[in-house]
Amino acid sequence: MSNLPKGWHYVPSSVECWKGWATADPEGPTVGDGFDLFRYQAGKGWRYHSQGSGYHCKDLGIDEPAPFCS
C-alpha cells in the first residue's frame, strides 16, 4: 500500500476491488478530495497507482466500464 502521512488511514469499509484494481478512501485530519487507486501485478502484489476523484477507463487501458471510471 502507499505510505500515508501521519494521522491518515484508509477507511476499511471504503475498499472496493474490481478485476485487479482497487480503490480506498483515505481519511485524516484535513478534508481530502477523491480516493486512492491501486493495481495488482502478479509477482509484485498491490501497488499504488494514483489519487483522483474519477478516471477515464481508456487512459488506464481498460476497455469496459469500471466502477471508478467516469
PDB file of N, CA, C, O and CB in Angstrom:
ATOM      1  N   MET A   1       0.836  -1.176   0.000  1.00  0.00           N
ATOM      2  CA  MET A   1       0.000   0.000   0.000  1.00  0.00           C
ATOM      3  C   MET A   1       0.884   1.244   0.000  1.00  0.00           C
ATOM      4  O   MET A   1       2.109   1.157   0.091  1.00  0.00           O
ATOM      5  CB  MET A   1      -0.953  -0.005   1.212  1.00  0.00           C
ATOM      6  N   SER A   2       0.243   2.383  -0.103  1.00  0.00           N
ATOM      7  CA  SER A   2       1.007   3.623  -0.120  1.00  0.00           C
ATOM      8  C   SER A   2       1.346   4.043   1.305  1.00  0.00           C
ATOM      9  O   SER A   2       0.731   3.587   2.269  1.00  0.00           O
ATOM     10  CB  SER A   2       0.222   4.738  -0.842  1.00  0.00           C
ATOM     11  N   ASN A   3       2.323   4.911   1.414  1.00  0.00           N
ATOM     12  CA  ASN A   3       2.702   5.453   2.710  1.00  0.00           C
ATOM     13  C   ASN A   3       1.883   6.711   2.953  1.00  0.00           C
ATOM     14  O   ASN A   3       2.108   7.742   2.318  1.00  0.00           O
ATOM     15  CB  ASN A   3       4.234   5.753   2.778  1.00  0.00           C
ATOM     16  N   LEU A   4       0.946   6.621   3.863  1.00  0.00           N
ATOM     17  CA  LEU A   4       0.103   7.768   4.168  1.00  0.00           C
ATOM     18  C   LEU A   4       0.790   8.673   5.177  1.00  0.00           C
ATOM     19  O   LEU A   4       1.559   8.200   6.013  1.00  0.00           O
ATOM     20  CB  LEU A   4      -1.261   7.312   4.699  1.00  0.00           C
ATOM     21  N   PRO A   5       0.519   9.970   5.107  1.00  0.00           N
ATOM     22  CA  PRO A   5       1.082  10.885   6.102  1.00  0.00           C
ATOM     23  C   PRO A   5       0.571  10.542   7.506  1.00  0.00           C
ATOM     24  O   PRO A   5      -0.460   9.888   7.663  1.00  0.00           O
ATOM     25  CB  PRO A   5       0.731  12.348   5.748  1.00  0.00           C
ATOM     26  N   LYS A   6       1.302  10.991   8.506  1.00  0.00           N
ATOM     27  CA  LYS A   6       0.912  10.757   9.896  1.00  0.00           C
ATOM     28  C   LYS A   6      -0.503  11.280  10.130  1.00  0.00           C
ATOM     29  O   LYS A   6      -0.850  12.380   9.700  1.00  0.00           O
ATOM     30  CB  LYS A   6       1.912  11.434  10.871  1.00  0.00           C
ATOM     31  N   GLY A   7      -1.306  10.486  10.811  1.00  0.00           N
ATOM     32  CA  GLY A   7      -2.675  10.860  11.118  1.00  0.00           C
ATOM     33  C   GLY A   7      -3.687  10.437  10.067  1.00  0.00           C
ATOM     34  O   GLY A   7      -4.887  10.655  10.236  1.00  0.00           O
ATOM     35  N   TRP A   8      -3.217   9.834   8.989  1.00  0.00           N
ATOM     36  CA  TRP A   8      -4.098   9.380   7.912  1.00  0.00           C
ATOM     37  C   TRP A   8      -4.210   7.866   7.934  1.00  0.00           C
ATOM     38  O   TRP A   8      -3.293   7.172   8.372  1.00  0.00           O
ATOM     39  CB  TRP A   8      -3.583   9.859   6.542  1.00  0.00           C
ATOM     40  N   HIS A   9      -5.344   7.358   7.456  1.00  0.00           N
ATOM     41  CA  HIS A   9      -5.555   5.914   7.343  1.00  0.00           C
ATOM     42  C   HIS A   9      -6.594   5.664   6.246  1.00  0.00           C
ATOM     43  O   HIS A   9      -7.277   6.586   5.800  1.00  0.00           O
ATOM     44  CB  HIS A   9      -6.019   5.295   8.715  1.00  0.00           C
ATOM     45  N   TYR A  10      -6.699   4.421   5.827  1.00  0.00           N
ATOM     46  CA  TYR A  10      -7.730   4.048   4.865  1.00  0.00           C
ATOM     47  C   TYR A  10      -8.959   3.574   5.615  1.00  0.00           C
ATOM     48  O   TYR A  10      -8.852   2.827   6.588  1.00  0.00           O
ATOM     49  CB  TYR A  10      -7.223   2.953   3.896  1.00  0.00           C
ATOM     50  N   VAL A  11     -10.119   4.004   5.166  1.00  0.00           N
ATOM     51  CA  VAL A  11     -11.381   3.573   5.749  1.00  0.00           C
ATOM     52  C   VAL A  11     -11.648   2.152   5.242  1.00  0.00           C
ATOM     53  O   VAL A  11     -11.912   1.972   4.054  1.00  0.00           O
ATOM     54  CB  VAL A  11     -12.564   4.559   5.377  1.00  0.00           C
ATOM     55  N   PRO A  12     -11.584   1.135   6.121  1.00  0.00           N
ATOM     56  CA  PRO A  12     -11.742  -0.255   5.662  1.00  0.00           C
ATOM     57  C   PRO A  12     -13.013  -0.504   4.852  1.00  0.00           C
ATOM     58  O   PRO A  12     -12.984  -1.247   3.871  1.00  0.00           O
ATOM     59  CB  PRO A  12     -11.734  -1.174   6.846  1.00  0.00           C
ATOM     60  N   SER A  13     -14.118   0.105   5.249  1.00  0.00           N
ATOM     61  CA  SER A  13     -15.376  -0.128   4.532  1.00  0.00           C
ATOM     62  C   SER A  13     -15.406   0.528   3.151  1.00  0.00           C
ATOM     63  O   SER A  13     -16.320   0.271   2.367  1.00  0.00           O
ATOM     64  CB  SER A  13     -16.536   0.386   5.357  1.00  0.00           C
ATOM     65  N   SER A  14     -14.417   1.373   2.846  1.00  0.00           N
ATOM     66  CA  SER A  14     -14.385   2.051   1.544  1.00  0.00           C
ATOM     67  C   SER A  14     -13.641   1.255   0.477  1.00  0.00           C
ATOM     68  O   SER A  14     -13.706   1.602  -0.703  1.00  0.00           O
ATOM     69  CB  SER A  14     -13.743   3.411   1.690  1.00  0.00           C
ATOM     70  N   VAL A  15     -12.942   0.206   0.865  1.00  0.00           N
ATOM     71  CA  VAL A  15     -12.139  -0.558  -0.095  1.00  0.00           C
ATOM     72  C   VAL A  15     -13.056  -1.328  -1.045  1.00  0.00           C
ATOM     73  O   VAL A  15     -13.927  -2.085  -0.618  1.00  0.00           O
ATOM     74  CB  VAL A  15     -11.180  -1.533   0.642  1.00  0.00           C
ATOM     75  N   GLU A  16     -12.838  -1.115  -2.340  1.00  0.00           N
ATOM     76  CA  GLU A  16     -13.604  -1.822  -3.369  1.00  0.00           C
ATOM     77  C   GLU A  16     -12.635  -2.374  -4.400  1.00  0.00           C
ATOM     78  O   GLU A  16     -11.726  -1.673  -4.845  1.00  0.00           O
ATOM     79  CB  GLU A  16     -14.658  -0.883  -4.041  1.00  0.00           C
ATOM     80  N   CYS A  17     -12.828  -3.632  -4.780  1.00  0.00           N
ATOM     81  CA  CYS A  17     -11.959  -4.291  -5.756  1.00  0.00           C
ATOM     82  C   CYS A  17     -12.723  -4.577  -7.036  1.00  0.00           C
ATOM     83  O   CYS A  17     -13.922  -4.856  -7.018  1.00  0.00           O
ATOM     84  CB  CYS A  17     -11.381  -5.594  -5.181  1.00  0.00           C
ATOM     85  N   TRP A  18     -11.999  -4.499  -8.151  1.00  0.00           N
ATOM     86  CA  TRP A  18     -12.581  -4.787  -9.461  1.00  0.00           C
ATOM     87  C   TRP A  18     -11.475  -5.247 -10.398  1.00  0.00           C
ATOM     88  O   TRP A  18     -10.622  -4.446 -10.780  1.00  0.00           O
ATOM     89  CB  TRP A  18     -13.314  -3.538 -10.040  1.00  0.00           C
ATOM     90  N   LYS A  19     -11.470  -6.508 -10.773  1.00  0.00           N
ATOM     91  CA  LYS A  19     -10.593  -7.076 -11.802  1.00  0.00           C
ATOM     92  C   LYS A  19      -9.138  -6.602 -11.724  1.00  0.00           C
ATOM     93  O   LYS A  19      -8.608  -6.078 -12.704  1.00  0.00           O
ATOM     94  CB  LYS A  19     -11.139  -6.743 -13.154  1.00  0.00           C
ATOM     95  N   GLY A  20      -8.506  -6.775 -10.599  1.00  0.00           N
ATOM     96  CA  GLY A  20      -7.103  -6.402 -10.466  1.00  0.00           C
ATOM     97  C   GLY A  20      -6.868  -4.944 -10.121  1.00  0.00           C
ATOM     98  O   GLY A  20      -5.724  -4.491 -10.085  1.00  0.00           O
ATOM     99  N   TRP A  21      -7.921  -4.217  -9.872  1.00  0.00           N
ATOM    100  CA  TRP A  21      -7.839  -2.824  -9.436  1.00  0.00           C
ATOM    101  C   TRP A  21      -8.547  -2.701  -8.093  1.00  0.00           C
ATOM    102  O   TRP A  21      -9.434  -3.497  -7.784  1.00  0.00           O
ATOM    103  CB  TRP A  21      -8.469  -1.855 -10.496  1.00  0.00           C
ATOM    104  N   ALA A  22      -8.168  -1.720  -7.301  1.00  0.00           N
ATOM    105  CA  ALA A  22      -8.846  -1.467  -6.029  1.00  0.00           C
ATOM    106  C   ALA A  22      -8.816   0.025  -5.725  1.00  0.00           C
ATOM    107  O   ALA A  22      -7.889   0.737  -6.113  1.00  0.00           O
ATOM    108  CB  ALA A  22      -8.186  -2.272  -4.878  1.00  0.00           C
ATOM    109  N   THR A  23      -9.832   0.476  -5.035  1.00  0.00           N
ATOM    110  CA  THR A  23      -9.882   1.858  -4.570  1.00  0.00           C
ATOM    111  C   THR A  23     -10.042   1.854  -3.054  1.00  0.00           C
ATOM    112  O   THR A  23     -10.574   0.907  -2.476  1.00  0.00           O
ATOM    113  CB  THR A  23     -11.046   2.645  -5.254  1.00  0.00           C
ATOM    114  N   ALA A  24      -9.577   2.923  -2.422  1.00  0.00           N
ATOM    115  CA  ALA A  24      -9.729   3.087  -0.983  1.00  0.00           C
ATOM    116  C   ALA A  24      -9.769   4.579  -0.670  1.00  0.00           C
ATOM    117  O   ALA A  24      -9.040   5.370  -1.268  1.00  0.00           O
ATOM    118  CB  ALA A  24      -8.572   2.379  -0.205  1.00  0.00           C
ATOM    119  N   ASP A  25     -10.624   4.949   0.267  1.00  0.00           N
ATOM    120  CA  ASP A  25     -10.736   6.351   0.672  1.00  0.00           C
ATOM    121  C   ASP A  25      -9.784   6.639   1.825  1.00  0.00           C
ATOM    122  O   ASP A  25      -9.883   6.011   2.879  1.00  0.00           O
ATOM    123  CB  ASP A  25     -12.187   6.691   1.074  1.00  0.00           C
ATOM    124  N   PRO A  26      -8.863   7.584   1.637  1.00  0.00           N
ATOM    125  CA  PRO A  26      -8.018   7.985   2.760  1.00  0.00           C
ATOM    126  C   PRO A  26      -8.793   8.951   3.666  1.00  0.00           C
ATOM    127  O   PRO A  26      -9.604   9.748   3.194  1.00  0.00           O
ATOM    128  CB  PRO A  26      -6.698   8.644   2.250  1.00  0.00           C
ATOM    129  N   GLU A  27      -8.532   8.868   4.947  1.00  0.00           N
ATOM    130  CA  GLU A  27      -9.189   9.750   5.909  1.00  0.00           C
ATOM    131  C   GLU A  27      -8.123  10.295   6.841  1.00  0.00           C
ATOM    132  O   GLU A  27      -7.232   9.565   7.275  1.00  0.00           O
ATOM    133  CB  GLU A  27     -10.311   9.003   6.708  1.00  0.00           C
ATOM    134  N   GLY A  28      -8.219  11.577   7.147  1.00  0.00           N
ATOM    135  CA  GLY A  28      -7.210  12.180   8.008  1.00  0.00           C
ATOM    136  C   GLY A  28      -7.674  13.475   8.626  1.00  0.00           C
ATOM    137  O   GLY A  28      -8.867  13.780   8.642  1.00  0.00           O
ATOM    138  N   PRO A  29      -6.712  14.243   9.141  1.00  0.00           N
ATOM    139  CA  PRO A  29      -7.047  15.464   9.872  1.00  0.00           C
ATOM    140  C   PRO A  29      -7.582  16.601   8.997  1.00  0.00           C
ATOM    141  O   PRO A  29      -8.169  17.546   9.525  1.00  0.00           O
ATOM    142  CB  PRO A  29      -5.843  15.940  10.602  1.00  0.00           C
ATOM    143  N   THR A  30      -7.396  16.537   7.689  1.00  0.00           N
ATOM    144  CA  THR A  30      -7.931  17.554   6.789  1.00  0.00           C
ATOM    145  C   THR A  30      -8.857  16.881   5.778  1.00  0.00           C
ATOM    146  O   THR A  30      -8.806  15.666   5.588  1.00  0.00           O
ATOM    147  CB  THR A  30      -6.783  18.326   6.067  1.00  0.00           C
ATOM    148  N   VAL A  31      -9.686  17.668   5.145  1.00  0.00           N
ATOM    149  CA  VAL A  31     -10.623  17.135   4.165  1.00  0.00           C
ATOM    150  C   VAL A  31      -9.874  16.800   2.880  1.00  0.00           C
ATOM    151  O   VAL A  31      -9.147  17.634   2.341  1.00  0.00           O
ATOM    152  CB  VAL A  31     -11.767  18.142   3.887  1.00  0.00           C
ATOM    153  N   GLY A  32     -10.055  15.578   2.395  1.00  0.00           N
ATOM    154  CA  GLY A  32      -9.430  15.166   1.151  1.00  0.00           C
ATOM    155  C   GLY A  32     -10.438  15.154   0.021  1.00  0.00           C
ATOM    156  O   GLY A  32     -11.646  15.231   0.247  1.00  0.00           O
ATOM    157  N   ASP A  33      -9.932  15.058  -1.191  1.00  0.00           N
ATOM    158  CA  ASP A  33     -10.807  15.004  -2.358  1.00  0.00           C
ATOM    159  C   ASP A  33     -10.417  13.795  -3.181  1.00  0.00           C
ATOM    160  O   ASP A  33      -9.333  13.761  -3.762  1.00  0.00           O
ATOM    161  CB  ASP A  33     -10.720  16.311  -3.204  1.00  0.00           C
ATOM    162  N   GLY A  34     -11.282  12.815  -3.235  1.00  0.00           N
ATOM    163  CA  GLY A  34     -11.013  11.661  -4.072  1.00  0.00           C
ATOM    164  C   GLY A  34     -10.625  10.425  -3.291  1.00  0.00           C
ATOM    165  O   GLY A  34     -10.823  10.323  -2.080  1.00  0.00           O
ATOM    166  N   PHE A  35     -10.060   9.482  -4.046  1.00  0.00           N
ATOM    167  CA  PHE A  35      -9.700   8.183  -3.496  1.00  0.00           C
ATOM    168  C   PHE A  35      -8.369   7.748  -4.085  1.00  0.00           C
ATOM    169  O   PHE A  35      -7.910   8.303  -5.083  1.00  0.00           O
ATOM    170  CB  PHE A  35     -10.800   7.130  -3.780  1.00  0.00           C
ATOM    171  N   ASP A  36      -7.761   6.762  -3.469  1.00  0.00           N
ATOM    172  CA  ASP A  36      -6.506   6.205  -3.974  1.00  0.00           C
ATOM    173  C   ASP A  36      -6.818   4.982  -4.823  1.00  0.00           C
ATOM    174  O   ASP A  36      -7.682   4.174  -4.481  1.00  0.00           O
ATOM    175  CB  ASP A  36      -5.540   5.837  -2.807  1.00  0.00           C
ATOM    176  N   LEU A  37      -6.105   4.858  -5.928  1.00  0.00           N
ATOM    177  CA  LEU A  37      -6.292   3.753  -6.862  1.00  0.00           C
ATOM    178  C   LEU A  37      -5.061   2.855  -6.820  1.00  0.00           C
ATOM    179  O   LEU A  37      -3.928   3.335  -6.856  1.00  0.00           O
ATOM    180  CB  LEU A  37      -6.547   4.277  -8.307  1.00  0.00           C
ATOM    181  N   PHE A  38      -5.295   1.553  -6.743  1.00  0.00           N
ATOM    182  CA  PHE A  38      -4.229   0.555  -6.682  1.00  0.00           C
ATOM    183  C   PHE A  38      -4.422  -0.450  -7.807  1.00  0.00           C
ATOM    184  O   PHE A  38      -5.537  -0.659  -8.286  1.00  0.00           O
ATOM    185  CB  PHE A  38      -4.210  -0.159  -5.302  1.00  0.00           C
ATOM    186  N   ARG A  39      -3.320  -1.071  -8.224  1.00  0.00           N
ATOM    187  CA  ARG A  39      -3.389  -2.115  -9.249  1.00  0.00           C
ATOM    188  C   ARG A  39      -2.586  -3.321  -8.777  1.00  0.00           C
ATOM    189  O   ARG A  39      -1.510  -3.181  -8.197  1.00  0.00           O
ATOM    190  CB  ARG A  39      -2.855  -1.596 -10.623  1.00  0.00           C
ATOM    191  N   TYR A  40      -3.130  -4.506  -9.036  1.00  0.00           N
ATOM    192  CA  TYR A  40      -2.451  -5.749  -8.673  1.00  0.00           C
ATOM    193  C   TYR A  40      -1.602  -6.222  -9.843  1.00  0.00           C
ATOM    194  O   TYR A  40      -2.072  -6.271 -10.979  1.00  0.00           O
ATOM    195  CB  TYR A  40      -3.472  -6.841  -8.263  1.00  0.00           C
ATOM    196  N   GLN A  41      -0.336  -6.573  -9.560  1.00  0.00           N
ATOM    197  CA  GLN A  41       0.556  -7.134 -10.567  1.00  0.00           C
ATOM    198  C   GLN A  41       1.087  -8.460 -10.041  1.00  0.00           C
ATOM    199  O   GLN A  41       1.627  -8.529  -8.937  1.00  0.00           O
ATOM    200  CB  GLN A  41       1.725  -6.151 -10.909  1.00  0.00           C
ATOM    201  N   ALA A  42       0.931  -9.506 -10.838  1.00  0.00           N
ATOM    202  CA  ALA A  42       1.420 -10.828 -10.438  1.00  0.00           C
ATOM    203  C   ALA A  42       2.902 -10.752 -10.101  1.00  0.00           C
ATOM    204  O   ALA A  42       3.684 -10.148 -10.835  1.00  0.00           O
ATOM    205  CB  ALA A  42       1.173 -11.869 -11.557  1.00  0.00           C
ATOM    206  N   GLY A  43       3.277 -11.360  -9.000  1.00  0.00           N
ATOM    207  CA  GLY A  43       4.663 -11.374  -8.565  1.00  0.00           C
ATOM    208  C   GLY A  43       5.087 -10.140  -7.791  1.00  0.00           C
ATOM    209  O   GLY A  43       6.123 -10.154  -7.127  1.00  0.00           O
ATOM    210  N   LYS A  44       4.302  -9.071  -7.865  1.00  0.00           N
ATOM    211  CA  LYS A  44       4.629  -7.828  -7.159  1.00  0.00           C
ATOM    212  C   LYS A  44       3.579  -7.454  -6.126  1.00  0.00           C
ATOM    213  O   LYS A  44       3.868  -6.738  -5.167  1.00  0.00           O
ATOM    214  CB  LYS A  44       4.788  -6.695  -8.150  1.00  0.00           C
ATOM    215  N   GLY A  45       2.358  -7.940  -6.324  1.00  0.00           N
ATOM    216  CA  GLY A  45       1.276  -7.624  -5.397  1.00  0.00           C
ATOM    217  C   GLY A  45       0.613  -6.302  -5.730  1.00  0.00           C
ATOM    218  O   GLY A  45       0.680  -5.820  -6.861  1.00  0.00           O
ATOM    219  N   TRP A  46      -0.023  -5.728  -4.734  1.00  0.00           N
ATOM    220  CA  TRP A  46      -0.741  -4.468  -4.910  1.00  0.00           C
ATOM    221  C   TRP A  46       0.230  -3.307  -4.904  1.00  0.00           C
ATOM    222  O   TRP A  46       1.130  -3.235  -4.067  1.00  0.00           O
ATOM    223  CB  TRP A  46      -1.797  -4.283  -3.815  1.00  0.00           C
ATOM    224  N   ARG A  47       0.038  -2.393  -5.852  1.00  0.00           N
ATOM    225  CA  ARG A  47       0.873  -1.204  -5.962  1.00  0.00           C
ATOM    226  C   ARG A  47      -0.022   0.026  -6.104  1.00  0.00           C
ATOM    227  O   ARG A  47      -1.040   0.003  -6.795  1.00  0.00           O
ATOM    228  CB  ARG A  47       1.852  -1.321  -7.167  1.00  0.00           C
ATOM    229  N   TYR A  48       0.383   1.083  -5.439  1.00  0.00           N
ATOM    230  CA  TYR A  48      -0.314   2.360  -5.545  1.00  0.00           C
ATOM    231  C   TYR A  48      -0.211   2.861  -6.980  1.00  0.00           C
ATOM    232  O   TYR A  48       0.872   2.839  -7.565  1.00  0.00           O
ATOM    233  CB  TYR A  48       0.273   3.404  -4.549  1.00  0.00           C
ATOM    234  N   HIS A  49      -1.315   3.308  -7.550  1.00  0.00           N
ATOM    235  CA  HIS A  49      -1.322   3.867  -8.908  1.00  0.00           C
ATOM    236  C   HIS A  49      -1.388   5.394  -8.859  1.00  0.00           C
ATOM    237  O   HIS A  49      -0.515   6.071  -9.403  1.00  0.00           O
ATOM    238  CB  HIS A  49      -2.516   3.306  -9.721  1.00  0.00           C
ATOM    239  N   SER A  50      -2.416   5.936  -8.211  1.00  0.00           N
ATOM    240  CA  SER A  50      -2.570   7.385  -8.159  1.00  0.00           C
ATOM    241  C   SER A  50      -3.772   7.752  -7.293  1.00  0.00           C
ATOM    242  O   SER A  50      -4.486   6.889  -6.782  1.00  0.00           O
ATOM    243  CB  SER A  50      -2.729   7.967  -9.579  1.00  0.00           C
ATOM    244  N   GLN A  51      -3.969   9.063  -7.146  1.00  0.00           N
ATOM    245  CA  GLN A  51      -5.122   9.555  -6.401  1.00  0.00           C
ATOM    246  C   GLN A  51      -5.961  10.421  -7.326  1.00  0.00           C
ATOM    247  O   GLN A  51      -5.424  11.164  -8.147  1.00  0.00           O
ATOM    248  CB  GLN A  51      -4.682  10.353  -5.136  1.00  0.00           C
ATOM    249  N   GLY A  52      -7.266  10.325  -7.193  1.00  0.00           N
ATOM    250  CA  GLY A  52      -8.148  11.139  -8.018  1.00  0.00           C
ATOM    251  C   GLY A  52      -9.590  10.987  -7.597  1.00  0.00           C
ATOM    252  O   GLY A  52      -9.908  10.250  -6.664  1.00  0.00           O
ATOM    253  N   SER A  53     -10.459  11.695  -8.296  1.00  0.00           N
ATOM    254  CA  SER A  53     -11.882  11.594  -7.995  1.00  0.00           C
ATOM    255  C   SER A  53     -12.635  10.868  -9.102  1.00  0.00           C
ATOM    256  O   SER A  53     -13.837  10.630  -8.983  1.00  0.00           O
ATOM    257  CB  SER A  53     -12.476  12.981  -7.783  1.00  0.00           C
ATOM    258  N   GLY A  54     -11.945  10.520 -10.166  1.00  0.00           N
ATOM    259  CA  GLY A  54     -12.529   9.768 -11.270  1.00  0.00           C
ATOM    260  C   GLY A  54     -11.492   9.592 -12.364  1.00  0.00           C
ATOM    261  O   GLY A  54     -10.589  10.416 -12.513  1.00  0.00           O
ATOM    262  N   TYR A  55     -11.620   8.544 -13.108  1.00  0.00           N
ATOM    263  CA  TYR A  55     -10.647   8.227 -14.152  1.00  0.00           C
ATOM    264  C   TYR A  55     -11.369   7.913 -15.450  1.00  0.00           C
ATOM    265  O   TYR A  55     -12.540   7.534 -15.447  1.00  0.00           O
ATOM    266  CB  TYR A  55      -9.753   7.041 -13.732  1.00  0.00           C
ATOM    267  N   HIS A  56     -10.663   8.074 -16.553  1.00  0.00           N
ATOM    268  CA  HIS A  56     -11.158   7.642 -17.856  1.00  0.00           C
ATOM    269  C   HIS A  56     -10.585   6.253 -18.097  1.00  0.00           C
ATOM    270  O   HIS A  56      -9.367   6.073 -18.107  1.00  0.00           O
ATOM    271  CB  HIS A  56     -10.755   8.653 -19.010  1.00  0.00           C
ATOM    272  N   CYS A  57     -11.452   5.279 -18.288  1.00  0.00           N
ATOM    273  CA  CYS A  57     -11.016   3.889 -18.443  1.00  0.00           C
ATOM    274  C   CYS A  57      -9.977   3.734 -19.552  1.00  0.00           C
ATOM    275  O   CYS A  57      -9.002   3.002 -19.380  1.00  0.00           O
ATOM    276  CB  CYS A  57     -12.214   2.997 -18.734  1.00  0.00           C
ATOM    277  N   LYS A  58     -10.166   4.400 -20.671  1.00  0.00           N
ATOM    278  CA  LYS A  58      -9.218   4.270 -21.785  1.00  0.00           C
ATOM    279  C   LYS A  58      -7.811   4.696 -21.378  1.00  0.00           C
ATOM    280  O   LYS A  58      -6.834   4.098 -21.828  1.00  0.00           O
ATOM    281  CB  LYS A  58      -9.686   5.106 -22.980  1.00  0.00           C
ATOM    282  N   ASP A  59      -7.691   5.725 -20.529  1.00  0.00           N
ATOM    283  CA  ASP A  59      -6.379   6.183 -20.069  1.00  0.00           C
ATOM    284  C   ASP A  59      -5.663   5.122 -19.242  1.00  0.00           C
ATOM    285  O   ASP A  59      -4.436   5.122 -19.145  1.00  0.00           O
ATOM    286  CB  ASP A  59      -6.526   7.456 -19.252  1.00  0.00           C
ATOM    287  N   LEU A  60      -6.441   4.216 -18.645  1.00  0.00           N
ATOM    288  CA  LEU A  60      -5.881   3.148 -17.815  1.00  0.00           C
ATOM    289  C   LEU A  60      -5.718   1.844 -18.590  1.00  0.00           C
ATOM    290  O   LEU A  60      -5.266   0.843 -18.035  1.00  0.00           O
ATOM    291  CB  LEU A  60      -6.764   2.914 -16.600  1.00  0.00           C
ATOM    292  N   GLY A  61      -6.082   1.854 -19.861  1.00  0.00           N
ATOM    293  CA  GLY A  61      -6.005   0.640 -20.673  1.00  0.00           C
ATOM    294  C   GLY A  61      -7.146  -0.320 -20.423  1.00  0.00           C
ATOM    295  O   GLY A  61      -7.030  -1.512 -20.707  1.00  0.00           O
ATOM    296  N   ILE A  62      -8.254   0.189 -19.891  1.00  0.00           N
ATOM    297  CA  ILE A  62      -9.426  -0.631 -19.582  1.00  0.00           C
ATOM    298  C   ILE A  62     -10.464  -0.418 -20.672  1.00  0.00           C
ATOM    299  O   ILE A  62     -10.834   0.718 -20.971  1.00  0.00           O
ATOM    300  CB  ILE A  62     -10.014  -0.281 -18.176  1.00  0.00           C
ATOM    301  N   ASP A  63     -10.932  -1.508 -21.266  1.00  0.00           N
ATOM    302  CA  ASP A  63     -11.866  -1.430 -22.384  1.00  0.00           C
ATOM    303  C   ASP A  63     -13.325  -1.643 -22.002  1.00  0.00           C
ATOM    304  O   ASP A  63     -14.174  -1.786 -22.882  1.00  0.00           O
ATOM    305  CB  ASP A  63     -11.486  -2.429 -23.409  1.00  0.00           C
ATOM    306  N   GLU A  64     -13.630  -1.666 -20.716  1.00  0.00           N
ATOM    307  CA  GLU A  64     -15.009  -1.853 -20.269  1.00  0.00           C
ATOM    308  C   GLU A  64     -15.264  -0.938 -19.082  1.00  0.00           C
ATOM    309  O   GLU A  64     -14.316  -0.486 -18.441  1.00  0.00           O
ATOM    310  CB  GLU A  64     -15.286  -3.342 -19.893  1.00  0.00           C
ATOM    311  N   PRO A  65     -16.532  -0.655 -18.774  1.00  0.00           N
ATOM    312  CA  PRO A  65     -16.827   0.235 -17.655  1.00  0.00           C
ATOM    313  C   PRO A  65     -16.310  -0.332 -16.328  1.00  0.00           C
ATOM    314  O   PRO A  65     -16.502  -1.510 -16.027  1.00  0.00           O
ATOM    315  CB  PRO A  65     -18.332   0.482 -17.566  1.00  0.00           C
ATOM    316  N   ALA A  66     -15.669   0.504 -15.565  1.00  0.00           N
ATOM    317  CA  ALA A  66     -15.202   0.137 -14.223  1.00  0.00           C
ATOM    318  C   ALA A  66     -15.866   1.087 -13.230  1.00  0.00           C
ATOM    319  O   ALA A  66     -16.173   2.223 -13.591  1.00  0.00           O
ATOM    320  CB  ALA A  66     -13.624   0.204 -14.114  1.00  0.00           C
ATOM    321  N   PRO A  67     -16.093   0.655 -11.995  1.00  0.00           N
ATOM    322  CA  PRO A  67     -16.809   1.498 -11.035  1.00  0.00           C
ATOM    323  C   PRO A  67     -16.093   2.801 -10.689  1.00  0.00           C
ATOM    324  O   PRO A  67     -16.731   3.736 -10.204  1.00  0.00           O
ATOM    325  CB  PRO A  67     -17.044   0.727  -9.781  1.00  0.00           C
ATOM    326  N   PHE A  68     -14.798   2.885 -10.924  1.00  0.00           N
ATOM    327  CA  PHE A  68     -14.042   4.092 -10.595  1.00  0.00           C
ATOM    328  C   PHE A  68     -13.804   4.988 -11.807  1.00  0.00           C
ATOM    329  O   PHE A  68     -13.146   6.021 -11.692  1.00  0.00           O
ATOM    330  CB  PHE A  68     -12.717   3.714  -9.980  1.00  0.00           C
ATOM    331  N   CYS A  69     -14.328   4.605 -12.957  1.00  0.00           N
ATOM    332  CA  CYS A  69     -14.170   5.410 -14.172  1.00  0.00           C
ATOM    333  C   CYS A  69     -15.382   6.313 -14.366  1.00  0.00           C
ATOM    334  O   CYS A  69     -16.511   5.959 -14.027  1.00  0.00           O
ATOM    335  CB  CYS A  69     -13.974   4.504 -15.410  1.00  0.00           C
ATOM    336  N   SER A  70     -15.112   7.477 -14.915  1.00  0.00           N
ATOM    337  CA  SER A  70     -16.210   8.415 -15.180  1.00  0.00           C
ATOM    338  C   SER A  70     -16.520   8.446 -16.660  1.00  0.00           C
ATOM    339  O   SER A  70     -17.415   9.175 -17.088  1.00  0.00           O
ATOM    340  CB  SER A  70     -15.862   9.830 -14.680  1.00  0.00           C
TER     341      SER A  70
END
